[in-house]
Amino acid sequence: MEMNMHSINNLKVMEVIDINTGAKIGFIKDIKIDCDDYKIEALLLPGQQKNSWFGKQEMLEIPWERVKKVGIDVILVDVDNTVSND
């Protein structure tokens, strides 16, 4: 995949869009990085809020292989059953 250079702060303000449905998934909350290879492993987005005393929020994890295009102001991803909630 061809990718221009972006800072983490720039990625975090880009909206993540599912290319299959056109649905807006949200904004990046965090990024998983493989420290051995210095590669991005996954994007982490806020998921659904759990009903508990502490209101723990699930994280939606999108593997980097699912990122199809990083544009100027959006990130296009191919989301299917392989996307997991942590």
LUMGU-980012 format. One record per residue: y negated, x negated, z of N, C-alpha, C, O, CB in turn; residue number from 1. Coordinates in nm, 3 decimals. Atoms other than C-alpha are relative to their C-alpha. Glycine has a CB too. Layout:
REC     n.Y     n.X     n.Z    ca.Y    ca.X    ca.Z     c.Y     c.X     c.Z     o.Y     o.X     o.Z    cb.Y    cb.X    cb.Z   i
REC       Y       X       Z       Y       X       Z       Y       X       Z       Y       X       Z       Y       X       Z NUM
...
// end
This chain:
REC     n.Y     n.X     n.Z    ca.Y    ca.X    ca.Z     c.Y     c.X     c.Z     o.Y     o.X     o.Z    cb.Y    cb.X    cb.Z   i
REC   0.118  -0.084   0.000   0.000   0.000   0.000  -0.124  -0.089   0.000  -0.136  -0.181   0.080   0.000   0.096   0.122   1
REC   0.126   0.075   0.007  -0.340  -0.134  -0.096  -0.094   0.053   0.107  -0.110   0.174   0.124  -0.064   0.012  -0.142   2
REC   0.091  -0.044  -0.106  -0.589  -0.131   0.189  -0.118  -0.095   0.010  -0.100  -0.217   0.014   0.073   0.008   0.136   3
REC   0.119   0.079  -0.027  -0.945  -0.249   0.230  -0.005  -0.030   0.148   0.068   0.032   0.226  -0.129   0.073  -0.047   4
REC   0.013   0.036  -0.140  -1.047  -0.406   0.557  -0.085   0.104   0.073  -0.192   0.143   0.025  -0.062  -0.140   0.015   5
REC   0.072  -0.094  -0.085  -1.157  -0.163   0.830   0.013  -0.047   0.144   0.116  -0.103   0.183   0.055   0.146  -0.016   6
REC  -0.011   0.030  -0.142  -1.236  -0.218   1.195   0.070   0.116   0.069   0.076   0.227   0.016  -0.141  -0.026   0.062   7
REC  -0.066  -0.105  -0.076  -1.046  -0.022   1.459  -0.099   0.112   0.031  -0.064   0.230   0.025   0.060  -0.056   0.130   8
REC   0.101  -0.104  -0.028  -1.369   0.158   1.552  -0.026   0.086  -0.122  -0.047   0.207  -0.108  -0.129  -0.064   0.047   9
REC   0.018  -0.079   0.122  -1.414   0.265   1.189   0.118   0.095  -0.022   0.099   0.210  -0.061  -0.017  -0.091  -0.122  10
REC  -0.118  -0.086   0.017  -1.056   0.397   1.175  -0.003   0.118   0.097   0.039   0.228   0.062   0.129  -0.081   0.021  11
REC  -0.002  -0.105  -0.103  -1.107   0.597   1.495  -0.096   0.115  -0.030  -0.081   0.222   0.029  -0.033  -0.059   0.134  12
REC   0.092  -0.109   0.033  -1.392   0.802   1.344   0.038   0.070  -0.130  -0.029   0.164  -0.173  -0.142  -0.052  -0.009  13
REC  -0.048  -0.065   0.122  -1.197   0.891   1.028   0.095   0.113   0.036   0.181   0.098   0.123   0.069  -0.102  -0.093  14
REC  -0.090  -0.113  -0.025  -1.027   1.229   1.022   0.133  -0.024  -0.072   0.135  -0.070  -0.186  -0.065   0.134  -0.046  15
REC  -0.134   0.015   0.057  -0.651   1.223   0.961   0.041   0.133  -0.062   0.036   0.237   0.004   0.104  -0.047   0.109  16
REC  -0.033  -0.120   0.077  -0.537   1.472   0.694   0.143  -0.011  -0.052   0.184  -0.116  -0.102  -0.099   0.020  -0.118  17
REC  -0.135  -0.006   0.055  -0.181   1.577   0.597  -0.010   0.029  -0.149  -0.066   0.131  -0.189   0.086   0.110   0.073  18
REC   0.010  -0.019   0.145  -0.146   1.536   0.219   0.086   0.116  -0.050   0.061   0.168  -0.160   0.041  -0.127  -0.072  19
REC  -0.087  -0.110   0.042   0.127   1.804   0.204  -0.066   0.136   0.014  -0.048   0.223  -0.072   0.129  -0.002   0.080  20
REC   0.059  -0.132  -0.028  -0.075   2.090   0.352  -0.152   0.000  -0.007  -0.213   0.106  -0.013   0.044   0.048   0.135  21
REC   0.146   0.009  -0.006  -0.433   1.963   0.353  -0.054   0.026   0.139  -0.176   0.034   0.159  -0.062   0.096  -0.097  22
REC   0.041  -0.032  -0.137  -0.438   2.035   0.727  -0.065  -0.121   0.067  -0.023  -0.235   0.048   0.121   0.048   0.084  23
REC   0.064   0.103  -0.080  -0.670   1.839   0.951   0.084  -0.021   0.125   0.107   0.073   0.202  -0.147   0.039   0.035  24
REC  -0.085   0.030  -0.115  -0.455   1.665   1.212  -0.083  -0.043   0.119  -0.049  -0.012   0.233   0.102  -0.109  -0.035  25
REC   0.088   0.043  -0.108  -0.734   1.509   1.414  -0.052  -0.141  -0.022  -0.054  -0.192  -0.134   0.073   0.007   0.132  26
REC   0.055   0.135   0.004  -0.883   1.172   1.497   0.088  -0.093   0.081   0.152  -0.051   0.177  -0.145  -0.002   0.054  27
REC  -0.084   0.099  -0.065  -0.708   0.853   1.605  -0.049  -0.024   0.142  -0.167  -0.049   0.165   0.000  -0.132  -0.080  28
REC   0.030   0.029  -0.140  -0.696   0.807   1.982   0.034  -0.145   0.032  -0.036  -0.210   0.109   0.079   0.094   0.093  29
REC  -0.044   0.136  -0.027  -0.509   0.475   1.979   0.084  -0.047  -0.118   0.121   0.032  -0.205   0.080  -0.009   0.134  30
REC  -0.079   0.059   0.107  -0.317   0.239   1.752   0.106  -0.089   0.064   0.076  -0.169   0.153  -0.090  -0.081  -0.099  31
REC  -0.108   0.088  -0.046   0.024   0.076   1.817   0.006  -0.121  -0.093   0.010  -0.106  -0.215   0.138   0.076   0.003  32
REC  -0.002   0.123   0.078   0.033  -0.287   1.706   0.121  -0.085   0.042   0.148  -0.100   0.161  -0.131  -0.080   0.018  33
REC  -0.109   0.094  -0.026   0.333  -0.520   1.675  -0.065  -0.137   0.021  -0.116  -0.197  -0.073   0.104  -0.003  -0.120  34
REC   0.067   0.126  -0.035   0.203  -0.830   1.854   0.071  -0.123  -0.056   0.010  -0.229  -0.066  -0.010  -0.013   0.150  35
REC  -0.071   0.113   0.059   0.473  -1.054   1.701  -0.042  -0.021  -0.146  -0.062  -0.134  -0.189   0.151   0.022   0.009  36
REC   0.033   0.009   0.143   0.386  -0.973   1.338  -0.147   0.032  -0.029  -0.192   0.017  -0.143   0.089   0.094  -0.078  37
REC   0.141  -0.039   0.016   0.025  -0.858   1.395  -0.016   0.109  -0.106  -0.104   0.102  -0.192  -0.085  -0.122  -0.038  38
REC   0.005  -0.113   0.093   0.090  -0.536   1.203  -0.016   0.130   0.077   0.030   0.142   0.191   0.128   0.005  -0.087  39
REC   0.012  -0.134  -0.059  -0.003  -0.176   1.276   0.135   0.069  -0.013   0.192   0.076  -0.122  -0.113   0.083  -0.070  40
REC  -0.127  -0.072  -0.001   0.310   0.016   1.377  -0.020   0.150  -0.017   0.055   0.216  -0.090   0.075  -0.028   0.131  41
REC   0.019  -0.145   0.003   0.169   0.366   1.425  -0.142   0.036   0.042  -0.211  -0.040   0.109   0.102   0.070   0.092  42
REC   0.125  -0.059  -0.045  -0.139   0.580   1.469   0.034   0.102   0.108   0.131   0.177   0.094  -0.079   0.067  -0.118  43
REC  -0.022  -0.096  -0.108  -0.161   0.783   1.791  -0.118   0.096   0.003  -0.234   0.055   0.013   0.017  -0.072   0.137  44
REC   0.102  -0.104  -0.002  -0.349   1.112   1.787   0.027   0.094   0.116   0.143   0.112   0.155  -0.003   0.077  -0.134  45
REC  -0.022  -0.097  -0.108  -0.404   1.362   2.066   0.084   0.116  -0.052   0.060   0.169  -0.160  -0.135   0.053   0.056  46
REC  -0.086  -0.114   0.035  -0.135   1.630   2.059  -0.040   0.119   0.083  -0.157   0.137   0.118   0.149  -0.034   0.021  47
REC   0.026  -0.120  -0.079  -0.104   1.952   2.253  -0.011  -0.035   0.148   0.053  -0.128   0.197   0.111   0.104  -0.022  48
REC   0.019   0.016  -0.144  -0.217   1.977   2.613   0.117   0.066   0.073   0.149   0.181   0.046  -0.137   0.061   0.047  49
REC  -0.108  -0.058  -0.080   0.071   2.028   2.857  -0.061   0.076   0.117  -0.165   0.037   0.171   0.099  -0.111   0.052  50
REC   0.047  -0.076  -0.115   0.028   2.289   3.128   0.056  -0.063   0.127   0.171  -0.039   0.164   0.041   0.149  -0.010  51
REC  -0.040   0.062  -0.126   0.043   2.085   3.446  -0.125  -0.023   0.083  -0.237  -0.001   0.036   0.078  -0.133  -0.024  52
REC   0.113   0.025  -0.089  -0.176   1.993   3.738  -0.094  -0.105  -0.056  -0.216  -0.095  -0.044   0.049  -0.044   0.137  53
REC   0.082   0.110   0.049  -0.293   1.678   3.572  -0.038   0.016  -0.147  -0.109  -0.068  -0.202   0.073  -0.130   0.020  54
REC   0.037  -0.028   0.139  -0.321   1.828   3.223   0.036  -0.112  -0.096  -0.040  -0.144  -0.186  -0.146   0.027  -0.009  55
REC  -0.043   0.111   0.086  -0.124   1.545   3.062   0.004   0.046  -0.145   0.056   0.153  -0.177   0.138  -0.054   0.045  56
REC   0.005  -0.033   0.141  -0.178   1.541   2.689   0.106  -0.081  -0.075   0.116  -0.202  -0.058  -0.140  -0.027  -0.058  57
REC  -0.100   0.068   0.083   0.104   1.460   2.449  -0.073  -0.076  -0.110  -0.182  -0.038  -0.152   0.101   0.102  -0.061  58
REC   0.056   0.077   0.110   0.037   1.199   2.184   0.086   0.020  -0.124   0.209   0.013  -0.117  -0.010  -0.151   0.037  59
REC  -0.067  -0.013   0.128   0.127   1.256   1.821   0.005  -0.139  -0.062  -0.100  -0.201  -0.082  -0.072   0.103  -0.094  60
REC  -0.016   0.135   0.055   0.267   0.932   1.674   0.035   0.010  -0.147   0.135   0.070  -0.185   0.109  -0.078   0.077  61
REC  -0.021   0.002   0.144   0.239   0.879   1.300   0.032  -0.144  -0.041  -0.055  -0.230  -0.033  -0.125   0.055  -0.078  62
REC  -0.037   0.136   0.042   0.432   0.573   1.173  -0.091  -0.048  -0.114  -0.130   0.030  -0.201   0.148  -0.004  -0.044  63
REC   0.091   0.056   0.100   0.217   0.341   0.961   0.054   0.019  -0.142  -0.024   0.031  -0.236  -0.024  -0.150   0.028  64
REC  -0.059  -0.021   0.133   0.462   0.385   0.670  -0.040   0.136  -0.058  -0.034   0.156  -0.180   0.152  -0.010   0.007  65
REC   0.039  -0.134   0.043   0.342   0.748   0.655  -0.146   0.007  -0.045  -0.189   0.108  -0.100   0.022   0.099   0.113  66
REC   0.141   0.004   0.044  -0.021   0.644   0.588   0.002  -0.028  -0.150   0.053  -0.132  -0.193  -0.084  -0.109   0.079  67
REC  -0.002   0.014   0.146  -0.074   0.693   0.214  -0.131  -0.057  -0.054  -0.130  -0.125  -0.156   0.027   0.134  -0.064  68
REC   0.129   0.048   0.050  -0.445   0.616   0.175  -0.101  -0.001   0.113  -0.113   0.095   0.188  -0.051   0.089  -0.117  69
REC   0.113   0.008  -0.092  -0.732   0.496   0.392  -0.124   0.004  -0.086  -0.153  -0.091  -0.159   0.005  -0.130   0.092  70
REC   0.118  -0.018   0.083  -1.046   0.629   0.231  -0.127  -0.042   0.071  -0.123  -0.118   0.168  -0.011   0.144  -0.044  71
REC   0.129   0.031  -0.059  -1.413   0.605   0.313  -0.018   0.070   0.134  -0.067   0.011   0.230  -0.113   0.038  -0.095  72
REC   0.019  -0.074  -0.125  -1.410   0.877   0.578   0.121   0.082   0.043   0.113   0.157   0.141  -0.117   0.092  -0.015  73
REC  -0.123  -0.068  -0.040  -1.053   1.013   0.591   0.121  -0.092  -0.017   0.118  -0.189  -0.093   0.020   0.129  -0.083  74
REC  -0.128   0.069   0.013  -0.699   0.884   0.634   0.102   0.105  -0.042   0.122   0.204   0.027   0.043  -0.072   0.135  75
REC  -0.099  -0.095   0.052  -0.434   1.062   0.426   0.139  -0.046   0.043   0.177  -0.161   0.022  -0.010   0.012  -0.155  76
REC  -0.135   0.031  -0.048  -0.085   1.078   0.577   0.099   0.103  -0.053   0.063   0.217  -0.080   0.004  -0.003   0.153  77
REC  -0.108  -0.087   0.043   0.247   1.225   0.466   0.079   0.036   0.125   0.166  -0.040   0.169   0.092  -0.070  -0.110  78
REC  -0.063  -0.042  -0.124   0.360   1.418   0.772   0.117   0.092  -0.029   0.106   0.185  -0.109  -0.101   0.071   0.092  79
REC  -0.115  -0.089   0.006   0.705   1.572   0.802   0.072  -0.005   0.132   0.008  -0.033   0.234   0.096  -0.038  -0.114  80
REC  -0.076  -0.008  -0.124   0.980   1.600   1.063   0.008  -0.134   0.075   0.042  -0.137   0.193   0.139   0.048  -0.029  81
REC  -0.015   0.131  -0.064   0.972   1.225   1.133  -0.113  -0.034   0.096  -0.105  -0.131   0.171   0.010  -0.107  -0.104  82
REC   0.111   0.025  -0.093   0.642   1.246   1.320   0.041   0.049   0.137   0.095   0.159   0.151  -0.131   0.071  -0.048  83
REC  -0.048  -0.033  -0.133   0.707   1.245   1.692  -0.113   0.018   0.099  -0.222  -0.034   0.082   0.094  -0.106   0.050  84
REC   0.091  -0.013  -0.115   0.533   1.352   2.010   0.053  -0.087   0.111   0.173  -0.085   0.139  -0.013   0.150   0.046  85
REC  -0.041   0.086  -0.111   0.540   1.102   2.296  -0.007   0.077   0.129   0.023   0.022   0.235  -0.086  -0.126   0.008  86
// end
